[in-house]
């Protein structure tokens, strides 16, 4: 068993909520209803603009269901200097909300208290179509990388200094922080006092990394963790296609935890050895029109993790 307490939570992407402009998204209160029905005590806020930013509305909705928000999310273009003001606006609005909502419990082994601000780069066709393919994915030049780092630093310092929120950078397939060399570069350029990492088992495998080796390499920076699993046959198929990351998810490349190719007993042993405590969020991206199996998939993931010692 894990030595420190861990709470397993979920995220709206399990319902296919990634692009707030998608006309097929479920209602936000349905996501809360089903997260509570599935037995979760908490979840992430999801992409900016999905759940209401009204503190009273969200507080009442969460308290009625016994839920808390463990992380807010910035999922946007972190490279463009033209996007900086929008990123600052999102940071302040998200952090103002999540710090006013019912607080998640703090567990032994947590370096920083939840809620976190999970920060991901997104919005670049040239990288989206190269997701998972390090060899063909273009890298940022020095100027654009400097702009990305400055945006991350600005977001993280506002979250920390104005709201006491720990920003955690999430390498994401299809963004400009995805592959091992980019994570290495990121941790060299962003000081630990500024931001940590949220490493995601599924994104690491999708992008050609070994989860345990990557977690070990960057353990001093890992403040929060996401779990997902990869269906190997679907993965092999989509790796042979020119396909956007979320289109691959729509084909079922992400599956319930325990049904894929990620070695969770080994990850459990690793996290136990390291004394990790706090929150682990289950994610299973999908097409939002494919909603029929959500509760069954979440139940399967929770059951497998419980049997595995989480």
Secondary structure, DSSP 4 states (H G I P E B T S, - for coil): --SS-EEEEE-GGGGT-S-TT-TTPPPHHHHHHHHHHTT-SEEE--STTSS---HHHHHHHHHHHT-EEEEEEEEE--S-GGGHHHHHHHHHHHHHHHTTSPPPPP-TT-SSPSPEEEEEE---HHHHTTTT-GGGS----HHHHHHHHHHHHHHHHHHHHHH-PEEEE---TTSSS-SHHHHHHHHHHS-TTT-EEEEEHHHHHHTT--HHHHHHHTGGGEEEEEE-EE-HHHHHHHHTS---HHHHHHTT-EE-TTSSS--HHHHHHHHHHHT--EEEEE-----TT--TTHHHHHHHHHHHHHHHT-
